[in-house]
Amino acid sequence: MKKIISGNEAIALSFGDSGGVFASGYPGTPSTETLEEVARLGEVYCEWAPNEKVGLESAIGASIAGGRSLATMKHVGVNVAADALMTLTYTGVNAGLILMVADDPGMHSSQNEQDSRNYAKFAKVPMLDPADSQEAYDFVRVGFEISEQFDTPLMLRTTTRISHAKGCVEQKEKIPVKVGELVKNVPKYVMLPNFGKLKHVEVEARLLKLQEYAETTPLNRVEMGDTELGIITSGVSYQHVKEAYPNASILKLGLVHPLPEKKIREFAGRVKRCMVVEEMDAIFEEQIRAMGIRVDIGKDKISYCGEVNADIIRSAAGEAPATVSLAPVENLPQRPPTFCPGCAHRGLFSILSKLKVFVSGDIGCYTLGALPPLSAMHSVIDMGASISAAHGMAKVNEIAGRTEKPVAVIGDSTFFHSGITGLLSMAYNDGNALVIIMDNRTTGMTGGQENPGSGQVLQGGSSKQVDIAALVKVLGIENVAEINTYNLAETEAAIKKGMETPGPYVLIDKNPCILRYRVKKPVMGVDQDKCTGCRACLKAACVALGLGSAPEGEKPKVQIDPNICNGCGVCTQLCKFDAMSVAKG
Ligand SMILES: Cc1ncc(C[n+]2csc(CCOP(=O)(O)OP(=O)(O)O)c2C)c(N)n1
């Protein structure tokens, strides 16, 4: 049967068709839909983990117990899961294990642009890099075979375009689920140094065997064409190469680690100019050069930053770019991202902006509080960093004799992911920061997934719902209070109290995500006689608010678009002239 589906959907479908038993992961664009699709298909057990490390570790347990398992995450998630991965490579697997990682070249929705191929090399594990949905589907099946044949975890890497673009997929016959034995094997699964030393030797030997496999597997194929130009490439770059040079000779790598040295040498020997096209790092190029094989065009002409396209490839090869320019159209109005109308984050950041405090931020919808006009977030590093960084800032403030208490802002999902340990450290190490947990009971930024605070699980049905306030107290924080960020005066007073009280202080806002929970409140209107055009309300960065037209020499007055407004009331509280209220009629 043929289907038109995205790369992520293809991976999910193939997981079910390839004898998959257990899937876990943590949301992160562009990987998120993979696990959501496994859940939607409903054939295989799957769950959201609180973070990627837990997701991978659960998949490891499932593999040891004899079930083919899948862990999904975005590229930065591998940093979180890396501790598990770097020893999993030693233990190997029982049933096949695939770590699916989605990279985001061009940073469409990420805090950095790291290239996960580095991790395959670092962890000495095989990695597959599909070039379309069909390959995404096929590579899951062959991935499990490789994983079991070579006793290794396998990384399946996609990029945004492969994860999200749709293509035709021919479904294969289902492999029946076979759950193996849970065998006790101490030298294999207990990585004490004496066992680990032996395992490291095995890992090196495994890599050599995988290298041999790479030479003969059809995953790496040569498409001989015009020998003037030969291009070595993989993944989505292959599609751009085909567009730029449909007749060139191509060595398309499906298994991108380890590399097939003989095949590459032979290919390079058959073409006049040898070009390597890869997004982000020079992973292929550096290895190919280290093999003593010439590369005529590579990263000297193709940037390490962003995505490639046919134009970039043509001009790297010394040709004029195609006539159709892919450059962005100039003079389009700017539409910076902002909070949804009605979002509870808006009230909080209106107050933080007013108080001009230092805000140690985190990753989630609330990160948008860093942008003007709110401009109320001053550092964002990685998930969970808000609390630990605020703790470090507070310690240095104390050493420097500065009295101001830093404020950390973190969402519920990020708190569960990696904020809890930061708070534990703050309690344990006699910290002095104010922590605001925006508990909207969903993982909002990535599309509203369930998490340990939402009371629901990925496959539907209710579950235990963590009580954040109780958890915070158990960690050792004595001062914990609830706030309602829709009420600006109350929020301001609570923040001031938290800033003035010595020691760690936690405020929790429990207003639900209006998008995820479809909250609809009565819309607001502006009394045009009372509005003075002072624009104080516009500081809340709400897209429902705009300026009307005004006669020459007069200030334009504010108007509210009733189709967009969600009645949060923040603008009414910012208005000093009582011009805003619930719209009549
Ligand atoms: C290590 C890592 N994993 C996943 C992501 C993707 N990601 C960005 S924000 C976010 C969740 C934010 O949810 P929450 O903290 O509840 O805040 P909200 O967006 O709901 O306000 C996720 C999963 C990431 N950036 N880094």
The ligand as an ORCA input file, in Angstrom:
! r2SCAN-3c Opt
* xyz 1 1
  C      17.034     19.351     25.330
  C      15.826     19.906     24.652
  N      14.772     19.098     24.433
  C      13.671     19.573     23.823
  C      13.607     20.873     23.410
  C      12.378     21.393     22.696
  N      11.578     22.246     23.558
  C      11.695     23.588     23.545
  S      10.716     24.310     24.647
  C      10.058     22.875     25.147
  C       9.008     22.722     26.184
  C       8.529     23.897     26.822
  O       7.458     23.567     27.641
  P       7.199     24.300     28.997
  O       8.449     24.410     29.774
  O       6.067     23.640     29.685
  O       6.802     25.777     28.554
  P       5.614     26.308     27.613
  O       6.111     26.285     26.222
  O       4.421     25.435     27.831
  O       5.377     27.714     28.076
  C      10.636     21.831     24.455
  C      10.255     20.442     24.643
  C      14.742     21.679     23.633
  N      14.793     22.942     23.235
  N      15.821     21.181     24.260
*
